[in-house]
Amino acid sequence: MIMDHKSDAEPVLPHEKATRINLDKRFYGTFAEIGAGQEVARWFFVVGGASGTLAKTISAYDMAFSDAIYGKTERYVSRERLEKMLEYEYALLLERLAADRGSANCFFAFANTVAARSYQGNKDCHGWMGIKFQGAPGEEPSEIILHVNMLDKENVQQQVALGIIGVNLAYGAFYLGREPEKLIASLLDGLSRDRIEVDMIRFTGPRFRTVDNRLMTLQLVAQGLTGAALIGADGGVLQPYEVLRKKNILIERGSFRPVTKVNIDMLEGARCQFQADIGAKAGDIVELMEITMSNLLSSGEIDHCDFLARADTINAVGKMVLISDYARYFKLANYLQRYTKKRIGIVMGLPSLKKLFDEKYYESLEGGILESFGRLFKNDLKVYVYPQIGSEPGKVVTCDDFAMPGNLEHLFRYLSDNGRIVPIKAFNKNCRGAVSGEIVGKIVSGDDSWEEMVPPEVAKCIKDHNFFGRRRWCEEGEQKGS
């Protein structure tokens, strides 16, 4: 039985998707929803024929009831609570129905736990949603879980949006499982980013053995479901709120193609000053290496293998990867300030500082560069600038030596004198900067001197996996030697 059969024209509207699921006699399961009503299950009742799809719907709002059913968790709107809901409801389906219906039905458990807007006017309107399902009768279950931020201003609108994205998720699991990129795109059918944001998604189970969740995280940003998404230092996908909430954040932007010794020296030098500036312990600082979509699209389209190579080399030095669609720094700062009121530090080199002061990037803003900087430097954000180390011995250029255009000189000096733009004082004078093209060129040509430019962990990662064109050189070498 093939679950992923598609019609010539996939339905887009929620009632069309719910109707198709109700009329398909394979799917039978439970909807468990907490926090915004039974908005997903409601669609399946409204379109008719729900008796063929729904084994049960439940909404355990009372905490005592919820704990009695699913067990206690530290937070009710959390990944942990969602996973317990899915596990419990799915196991209950098998226990009660597998003997009678297991040979003909694909069982599923759909769940969400949500904090929608309430009478108290809570600001963090978000939730976890997921589906655990069989791809064929008797098959081991697969699972999709995601995190959403609900952006509508009214509770009723948030409920409606939640219902629609829930139907989209169920439909995608049942019919688009073989095309996860298309599944991700379909999540906002009937919605927009103005109403709901998906900033984390994870696929697991036999239906998704070939799916790399890092690429799915990339797709969330590439397809506009969120402005930024996060990959952990171990390569697992993370929900930004869980990592960044109430933390001091230090972030370095780059191509990281691959991570170089200079990249690490920049971050380490900035960290020493950042920690001293805020008087924080190392564990209170989250360090991120950020890759922008504009960087990934510099060649015209995203090269997935190239992206994974960059992510792996970042993970090799124990850092997290932030993928963002925020080409302008003030938008990056605004994003991070959603999660924390604590201090934020941005690490950059002199070439990036020069671009930061290029007024052409702010022509679309009514207040131009002043508006941009007002939004960037609020909440005592600091920019830590790494010096430029020349090829001549002892030649070092810092931001104190930086020549700014005359009309911007006073603005630069104001920010510098007030400690908003500061030079990184601790740096390795033996670290010579190199553009990524130079290193990749050496890798492709077989010039081993590239290894001197990257940390040992990165060199090992590149050689172990033949990243950045190294495989082509190795294969050519083997052919020549045979």
C-alpha positions in Angstrom: 0.0 0.0 0.0 1.5 3.3 -1.1 0.5 6.2 1.2 2.0 9.1 -0.8 -0.2 8.9 -3.9 -1.0 12.4 -5.2 -3.8 13.7 -7.3 -2.9 15.9 -10.3 -3.8 19.0 -8.3 -3.2 18.9 -4.6 -6.0 20.5 -2.5 -5.1 23.8 -0.9 -8.1 24.7 1.2 -8.5 23.0 4.7 -12.0 21.7 4.0 -10.7 20.0 0.8 -7.8 18.4 2.7 -10.0 17.3 5.6 -12.6 15.9 3.2 -10.0 13.8 1.3 -8.7 12.4 4.6 -12.2 11.5 5.8 -13.1 9.8 2.5 -9.9 7.7 2.6 -10.7 4.6 4.6 -7.1 3.9 5.5 -6.6 6.5 8.2 -8.0 6.1 11.7 -6.9 7.9 14.8 -7.0 10.3 17.7 -6.8 14.1 18.0 -5.6 15.4 21.4 -5.5 19.2 21.7 -4.7 21.5 24.6 -4.8 25.2 24.7 -6.8 26.6 21.8 -9.9 24.5 21.6 -10.3 21.4 19.4 -9.6 23.5 16.2 -8.0 20.8 14.1 -10.5 18.0 15.0 -13.3 20.5 14.3 -12.4 20.6 10.6 -13.0 16.8 10.3 -16.4 17.1 11.9 -17.4 20.1 9.8 -16.7 18.5 6.4 -18.6 15.3 7.2 -17.7 11.7 7.3 -15.6 12.0 10.4 -16.8 8.7 11.8 -14.5 7.0 9.3 -11.4 8.9 10.5 -11.8 9.8 14.2 -11.5 7.2 16.9 -11.5 9.8 19.6 -11.0 13.5 20.3 -9.8 14.8 23.6 -9.0 18.2 25.2 -7.5 17.8 28.7 -7.5 21.5 29.7 -7.4 20.9 33.5 -3.8 20.4 34.6 -4.8 17.6 37.1 -6.6 15.7 34.3 -3.7 16.3 31.9 -1.1 15.1 34.4 -3.2 12.1 35.2 -3.3 11.1 31.5 0.1 12.1 30.2 2.3 12.4 33.3 3.8 15.6 34.8 6.1 17.8 32.9 8.0 21.0 33.8 6.1 23.0 31.2 2.7 22.2 29.6 3.5 23.9 26.3 6.7 22.1 25.5 8.2 19.5 23.3 8.3 17.0 26.2 4.5 17.4 26.8 3.8 17.0 23.1 5.9 13.8 22.8 4.2 12.3 25.9 0.8 13.0 24.3 1.7 11.4 21.0 3.2 8.4 22.7 0.3 7.8 25.0 -2.5 8.3 22.5 -0.8 6.2 19.8 -0.1 3.3 22.2 -3.8 3.5 23.4 -5.0 3.1 19.8 -2.9 0.0 19.2 -3.9 -1.5 22.5 -7.6 -1.1 21.9 -8.0 -1.3 18.1 -5.0 -3.2 16.6 -6.6 -6.6 16.9 -9.8 -5.6 15.1 -8.6 -2.9 12.7 -4.8 -3.2 12.5 -4.8 -5.2 9.2 -6.9 -2.6 7.3 -6.1 0.8 9.0 -3.1 3.1 9.3 -3.4 4.4 12.8 -2.4 7.9 13.8 -2.3 10.2 16.8 -2.3 13.9 16.3 -1.6 16.3 19.2 -0.9 19.9 20.0 -0.3 21.9 23.2 -0.6 25.6 22.7 -0.5 28.9 24.6 -3.0 31.1 22.7 -3.8 34.7 23.5 -5.9 34.8 26.7 -7.8 37.4 28.8 -4.5 38.1 30.5 -3.0 39.1 27.1 0.0 36.8 27.3 2.6 37.8 24.7 4.2 34.4 24.0 1.5 32.9 21.8 3.1 29.7 20.6 2.7 25.9 20.6 3.9 22.4 19.7 2.2 20.2 17.2 2.8 16.8 15.9 1.5 13.6 14.3 2.6 10.0 14.9 1.3 7.7 12.1 1.7 4.5 10.2 2.6 4.6 6.6 1.0 1.2 6.0 -1.1 -1.1 8.2 1.2 -2.7 10.8 4.2 -0.5 10.0 6.3 1.0 12.7 5.2 4.6 13.2 6.8 7.7 11.7 6.5 11.2 13.3 6.6 14.8 12.4 6.7 17.5 15.2 6.9 21.2 14.7 6.8 24.4 16.7 4.7 27.4 15.8 4.5 31.0 16.8 1.0 32.5 16.5 1.1 36.1 15.3 -2.6 37.0 15.1 -3.7 39.6 17.6 -7.0 38.0 18.6 -7.6 34.6 20.2 -10.3 33.6 17.7 -7.9 34.3 14.8 -5.2 32.3 16.4 -7.6 29.3 16.9 -8.5 29.4 13.2 -4.9 29.6 12.1 -4.0 26.7 14.4 -6.8 24.6 12.9 -5.7 25.2 9.4 -2.0 24.4 9.9 -3.1 21.3 11.8 -5.1 20.0 8.9 -2.2 20.9 6.6 0.2 18.9 8.8 -2.1 15.8 8.8 -2.6 16.0 5.1 1.1 16.4 4.5 2.0 13.4 6.6 -0.6 11.2 4.8 0.0 12.2 1.2 3.3 14.2 0.9 5.6 12.2 3.1 7.8 11.3 0.1 8.3 14.9 -0.7 9.2 16.6 2.6 10.1 19.9 0.9 6.6 20.1 -0.6 5.1 19.1 2.7 6.9 22.0 4.4 5.6 24.4 1.7 2.1 23.1 2.1 2.0 23.9 5.9 1.0 27.5 5.2 -1.7 26.7 2.6 -4.5 29.1 3.4 -2.2 31.1 5.8 0.7 33.6 5.7 3.8 34.4 7.7 1.9 37.4 9.1 -0.4 34.9 10.9 1.8 31.9 11.9 5.5 31.0 11.9 7.1 27.6 11.9 10.6 27.8 13.4 11.3 24.1 14.0 10.4 20.8 12.4 11.7 17.3 12.9 10.9 14.1 10.9 11.6 10.6 12.3 10.7 7.0 11.6 10.7 4.6 8.7 8.9 7.0 6.3 11.7 9.5 6.7 14.9 7.4 6.9 16.5 9.4 4.1 15.4 12.8 5.4 18.2 15.0 6.8 16.5 17.3 9.4 19.2 19.9 8.9 18.0 20.4 5.3 14.4 20.6 6.5 15.5 23.3 8.9 17.1 25.1 6.0 13.8 24.7 4.0 11.8 26.5 6.8 13.9 29.6 6.1 14.3 29.2 2.4 10.5 28.8 1.9 9.7 31.7 4.2 8.0 29.9 7.1 10.4 31.6 9.5 13.1 34.2 9.4 15.7 32.0 11.3 16.1 28.5 12.4 18.7 26.7 14.6 20.8 23.6 14.4 22.5 22.4 17.6 26.2 21.7 18.1 25.4 17.9 17.8 23.6 18.4 14.4 20.1 18.1 15.9 17.4 20.6 15.2 16.5 23.0 18.0 13.7 25.4 18.8 15.2 28.8 19.2 13.1 29.8 22.3 14.4 26.8 24.3 18.0 27.8 23.6 18.0 31.6 23.5 15.4 32.5 26.1 16.9 34.9 28.8 20.5 34.2 27.6 23.4 36.5 26.8 24.1 35.9 23.1 27.3 36.2 21.1 27.0 35.7 17.4 29.4 35.7 14.5 28.3 35.9 10.9 30.2 34.3 8.1 30.3 32.0 5.1 32.1 29.3 7.1 33.1 27.6 3.9 34.9 26.2 5.8 35.4 27.4 9.4 38.8 28.9 9.7 41.3 29.6 12.5 40.5 33.2 12.1 36.8 32.5 12.6 37.6 30.8 15.9 40.1 33.5 17.0 37.4 36.1 16.4 34.9 34.4 18.5 37.3 33.5 21.3 38.7 37.1 21.5 35.2 38.6 21.5 34.0 36.1 24.1 36.7 37.2 26.6 35.7 40.8 26.3 31.9 40.1 26.2 32.1 38.0 29.3 34.1 40.7 31.1 31.8 43.4 30.0 28.7 41.8 31.3 30.2 39.9 34.3 28.6 36.6 33.2 29.6 33.0 33.6 30.5 31.1 30.5 27.4 29.0 30.9 25.2 32.1 30.6 26.5 32.9 27.1 25.1 31.2 24.0 27.5 31.3 21.1 26.1 31.1 17.5 27.7 31.0 14.1 25.2 32.4 11.6 24.9 31.8 7.8 22.5 34.0 5.9 20.3 33.0 3.0 21.9 35.7 0.9 25.3 33.9 1.4 23.9 30.5 0.6 22.2 31.9 -2.5 25.3 33.8 -3.7 25.8 31.3 -6.6 22.1 31.5 -7.6 20.7 28.5 -5.8 21.3 26.6 -2.6 23.7 23.7 -2.9 22.5 21.3 -0.2 25.8 19.3 0.0 27.7 22.6 0.4 25.4 23.7 3.2 25.8 20.4 5.0 29.6 20.7 4.7 29.5 24.1 6.3 27.2 22.9 9.1 29.4 19.9 9.8 32.5 22.0 10.0 30.8 24.4 12.4 29.6 21.4 14.5 33.1 20.0 14.4 34.3 23.0 16.6 31.3 22.6 18.9 29.2 25.5 17.8 25.5 25.9 16.9 24.4 27.0 13.4 21.8 29.8 13.0 20.4 30.0 9.5 18.7 33.4 8.9 17.1 35.5 6.2 18.3 38.7 8.0 20.8 40.2 5.6 20.8 43.5 7.6 22.2 43.4 11.1 19.5 45.3 12.7 17.0 42.7 11.7 19.2 40.0 13.2 19.3 42.0 16.4 15.6 42.5 16.4 15.1 38.7 16.0 17.5 37.9 18.9 15.8 40.5 21.1 12.5 38.6 20.8 14.0 35.9 23.1 16.2 37.8 25.5 16.5 41.2 27.3 20.1 40.3 28.2 23.2 41.4 26.4 23.9 40.7 22.7 27.3 40.9 21.1 27.9 40.7 17.3 31.4 39.7 16.1 32.6 41.0 12.8 35.8 41.9 10.9 36.8 45.2 9.4 35.3 44.4 5.9 31.9 43.7 7.5 32.2 46.9 9.6 32.7 48.9 6.4 29.5 47.3 4.9 27.7 48.1 8.1 28.3 51.8 7.5 27.4 51.6 3.8 24.3 53.8 3.4 23.1 52.0 0.3 21.8 49.1 2.4 19.4 51.4 4.2 17.8 53.4 1.4 14.5 51.6 1.9 14.2 52.9 5.5 12.6 56.2 6.1 15.3 57.1 8.7 18.1 55.6 6.7 21.2 54.6 8.5 20.2 56.4 11.7 17.0 54.3 11.9 19.0 51.1 11.2 21.5 51.9 14.0 18.8 52.9 16.4 17.2 49.5 16.0 20.6 47.7 16.0 22.2 49.2 19.1 19.2 49.3 21.5 19.4 47.2 24.7 23.2 48.0 24.9 24.1 45.7 22.0 27.8 45.8 21.2 29.7 45.1 18.0 33.1 43.5 18.5 35.5 44.1 15.6 38.4 41.9 14.8 41.5 43.5 13.4 42.9 43.1 10.0 46.2 41.3 10.1 48.4 42.2 7.1 50.9 40.1 5.3 53.7 42.3 6.5 55.1 41.3 9.9 53.6 43.3 12.8 51.1 45.1 10.5 47.7 45.2 12.2 44.7 47.5 11.4 42.0 47.9 14.1 38.7 49.6 14.1 40.4 52.5 15.9 42.4 53.1 12.7 39.3 52.7 10.5 38.8 55.5 8.0 35.1 56.4 7.7 33.6 58.6 5.0 33.4 62.2 6.3 29.7 62.4 6.7 29.7 59.3 8.9 32.8 60.0 10.9 31.0 61.6 13.8 28.4 58.8 13.9 31.2 56.2 14.0 33.1 58.1 16.7 29.9 58.5 18.8 29.3 54.7 18.7 33.0 54.0 19.4 33.3 56.5 22.2 30.2 55.1 23.9 31.5 51.5 23.8 29.0 50.3 21.2 31.7 49.5 18.6 34.8 48.1 20.3 38.0 46.5 19.0 38.8 42.9 19.9 42.0 43.2 21.9 43.0 39.6 22.3 43.9 38.0 19.0 46.5 35.7 17.4 48.8 37.7 15.2 49.8 34.5 13.4 46.2 34.0 12.1 46.1 35.1 8.5 42.8 35.8 7.0 41.7 33.9 3.9 38.6 34.1 1.8 36.6 30.9 1.5 37.3 30.7 -2.3 41.1 30.6 -1.6 40.7 27.7 0.8 38.3 25.8 -1.4 40.6 26.4 -4.3 43.5 24.8 -2.4 41.3 21.8 -1.4 40.1 21.2 -5.0 43.7 21.5 -6.4 45.2 19.2 -3.8 47.3 21.9 -2.2 47.6 20.7 1.4 48.5 24.1 2.7 44.8 24.7 3.3 45.1 22.6 6.5 47.2 25.3 8.1 44.3 27.7 7.8 41.6 25.7 9.6 41.3 24.1 13.1 42.5 20.5 13.3 38.9 19.3 13.9 37.7 21.0 10.7 40.6 19.6 8.6 39.7 16.1 9.9 36.0 16.6 9.1 36.8 17.8 5.5 39.1 14.9 4.9 36.8 12.3 6.4 33.9 13.4 4.3 35.6 14.7 1.2 33.9 18.1 1.6 34.3 21.2 -0.7 35.4 19.3 -3.8 38.1 17.2 -2.2 36.5 14.0 -3.5 37.0 15.1 -7.1 40.7 15.7 -6.4 41.1 12.3 -4.6 39.4 10.4 -7.5 41.5 12.2 -10.1 44.7 11.3 -8.1 43.6 7.7 -7.9 43.0 7.5 -11.6 46.3 9.1 -12.4 48.1 6.6 -10.1 46.4 3.5 -11.4 
